[in-house]
């Protein structure tokens, strides 16, 4: 066994908040295609009640039809519109048990070649789009003392990638949001997982690849994209195990472990301080 494998085994977290998918209501944003659609198929096969949200109705309707899911059109960057869609789906299928945030966009390019709007659009969709969805469902989850939130970061959220100066920071923001949110939700019954997909064979990836600078293409060309169904199946398995950090490929697992090592070591101490502070506040 390699040193990395030994450390991974020692640091493996205990399952917590593990969902039994059967009859659970799972809402997936960005569910019309790519990883979101693959997750819809994988989770529906486990007999969950799946609801999909996306902007484009034709692809969304088709994916919902193929998976037996319900659907609602909404833009995750519009809080009111997104909230209304989630509430409609909850009215039809019950309170959401698992929220999976997959809506995202990648606009590759050297920093000097990206417009301010292109940089802003990625942050608004990738980061704030997830925040908007969580803000809608979190109060109900906390009130019920039950729920799981699954946020989508990226390998590019763990290290700098040339040509992703607009995209990478949005995925790093998702990771840090998840880390902080886990502290705030400790002992509430609501758990948070963050996913770090590598290059994945999706329609979005195909479009994204046409804009990559030569340096990015040279680096990425050495790594074959993973089929979306394999990524989705791995995510479902790790969510079932209660994993807070979910990486699929060996490189990303290595990065996630070592980038997360300081925070993992500090977390028990921080949690004790938080618990002590809250106990003192209730006296």
SVG drawing of the C-alpha trace seen along z (x, -y; Angstrom):
<svg xmlns="http://www.w3.org/2000/svg" viewBox="-48 -44 52 46">
<polyline fill="none" stroke="black" stroke-width="0.4" points="0.0,0.0 1.4,-3.4 1.9,-6.2 -1.0,-8.1 -3.3,-5.1 -2.4,-4.7 -3.1,-8.3 -6.3,-8.2 -7.5,-5.2 -6.6,-6.8 -8.3,-10.1 -11.4,-8.5 -14.5,-10.1 -17.3,-8.2 -20.5,-8.2 -22.9,-10.9 -26.2,-12.0 -26.2,-9.2 -29.3,-9.3 -31.4,-6.3 -32.3,-7.4 -35.6,-5.4 -38.5,-7.9 -36.3,-10.8 -36.9,-14.1 -33.8,-15.1 -33.6,-18.4 -30.8,-18.9 -30.0,-22.3 -28.3,-22.2 -30.1,-18.9 -30.8,-19.1 -27.5,-17.8 -24.0,-16.7 -23.2,-15.6 -26.6,-16.9 -28.5,-14.7 -26.3,-11.7 -26.9,-12.1 -30.7,-12.3 -30.5,-8.9 -28.4,-7.3 -30.5,-8.7 -33.8,-7.9 -32.6,-4.3 -32.4,-4.2 -36.1,-5.0 -35.8,-8.6 -38.2,-11.3 -36.1,-13.4 -36.8,-17.0 -34.7,-18.9 -34.1,-22.6 -32.4,-24.3 -32.9,-27.3 -33.4,-25.5 -36.8,-23.9 -36.3,-21.5 -33.3,-19.7 -34.8,-19.8 -38.1,-18.3 -36.3,-15.5 -34.0,-14.6 -37.0,-14.6 -39.0,-12.4 -36.1,-9.9 -35.6,-9.7 -39.2,-10.0 -38.3,-13.2 -40.4,-16.3 -38.9,-19.6 -39.1,-23.4 -37.4,-26.0 -35.4,-28.7 -32.2,-30.7 -30.1,-30.0 -28.8,-33.6 -32.3,-34.9 -33.1,-34.2 -36.8,-34.9 -37.3,-32.7 -35.2,-29.9 -37.0,-30.0 -40.4,-29.8 -39.3,-26.8 -38.0,-25.0 -41.2,-25.7 -43.4,-24.5 -41.4,-21.2 -41.6,-20.9 -45.3,-21.4 -45.7,-18.6 -43.2,-16.1 -42.6,-17.1 -39.7,-18.9 -36.3,-18.5 -34.1,-15.9 -31.1,-16.3 -30.1,-19.4 -27.5,-18.9 -26.1,-22.0 -24.7,-21.3 -25.5,-24.4 -22.4,-26.0 -20.5,-27.6 -16.8,-27.6 -15.4,-30.3 -11.7,-29.4 -9.2,-32.1 -6.1,-33.9 -7.0,-36.6 -5.9,-39.4 -8.4,-38.0 -11.4,-37.7 -13.9,-40.5 -15.0,-41.7 -18.5,-40.4 -17.2,-36.9 -15.4,-36.8 -18.4,-38.1 -20.8,-35.7 -18.9,-32.7 -18.9,-33.8 -22.6,-34.7 -23.6,-31.3 -21.1,-29.0 -20.9,-30.4 -23.9,-32.6 -26.2,-30.2 -25.3,-27.6 -25.7,-30.0 -29.1,-31.0 -30.3,-27.4 -28.9,-26.7 -30.5,-29.8 -33.9,-28.6 -33.8,-25.1 -31.6,-25.4 -34.2,-26.9 -36.5,-24.0 -33.7,-21.4 -32.6,-22.9 -36.1,-23.0 -36.6,-19.4 -33.1,-18.5 -32.4,-16.6 -30.9,-17.2 -27.9,-17.0 -26.4,-19.7 -24.1,-18.6 -22.0,-21.4 -20.0,-21.1 -16.4,-22.4 -13.7,-21.1 -10.2,-19.9 -9.6,-23.5 -10.8,-24.6 -7.8,-22.9 -4.9,-24.2 -4.2,-26.9 -4.9,-26.0 -3.6,-28.1 -6.5,-29.4 -9.0,-29.1 -8.3,-32.4 -12.1,-33.2 -13.4,-29.7 -11.0,-28.3 -11.7,-31.0 -15.4,-30.3 -14.8,-26.7 -12.3,-27.5 -15.1,-29.7 -17.5,-26.8 -15.0,-24.7 -14.5,-27.4 -18.2,-28.0 -18.7,-24.3 -16.0,-24.3 -17.5,-27.2 -21.1,-26.0 -20.2,-22.6 -19.1,-24.4 -22.3,-26.4 -24.4,-23.3 -22.6,-21.1 -25.1,-19.1 -28.1,-20.4 -28.7,-17.1 -27.9,-18.9 -24.7,-17.8 -22.6,-19.2 -20.6,-17.5 -18.4,-19.1 -17.6,-17.4 -14.4,-17.9 -15.1,-16.5 -12.2,-16.3 -12.6,-16.9 -15.9,-15.2 -17.3,-14.2 -20.4,-16.5 -21.9,-18.9 -20.6,-21.8 -17.0,-20.4 -17.2,-20.0 -18.1,-23.7 -15.6,-24.8 -12.8,-22.9 -13.1,-25.1 -12.1,-28.2 -9.1,-26.8 -5.8,-28.6 -3.0,-26.4 -1.3,-26.0 -4.5,-24.7 -5.1,-22.3 -1.6,-21.0 -2.0,-20.2 -5.5,-18.9 -4.7,-16.9 -2.7,-14.5 -5.8,-13.6 -8.9,-11.9 -12.2,-13.2 -14.2,-10.8 -17.7,-9.8 -20.5,-11.6 -22.2,-8.4 -19.0,-7.3 -18.6,-10.6 -22.3,-10.5 -22.1,-6.9 -19.0,-7.8 -20.7,-10.8 -23.8,-8.8 -21.6,-6.2 -19.6,-8.7 -22.7,-10.6 -24.2,-7.3 -21.1,-6.9 -21.4,-10.4 -18.2,-11.7 -17.8,-15.5 -15.2,-15.7 -15.8,-13.7 -13.1,-13.3 -13.3,-10.8 -9.9,-10.4 -6.5,-9.6 -5.0,-13.1 -7.9,-15.0 -8.1,-12.6 -4.4,-13.3 -4.9,-17.1 -8.1,-17.1 -6.3,-15.1 -3.2,-17.3 -4.9,-20.7 -7.5,-19.7 -5.0,-18.3 -4.5,-21.5 -8.2,-22.1 -8.9,-18.5 -6.4,-18.6 -7.8,-21.9 -11.5,-21.0 -11.8,-19.0 -10.2,-21.9 -12.4,-24.5 -15.5,-22.4 -14.7,-22.3 -14.4,-26.0 -17.6,-26.5 -19.4,-24.1 -18.0,-25.8 -19.0,-29.2 -22.6,-28.1 -22.9,-26.4 -21.8,-29.6 -24.2,-31.6 -27.2,-29.5 -26.4,-29.9"/>
</svg>
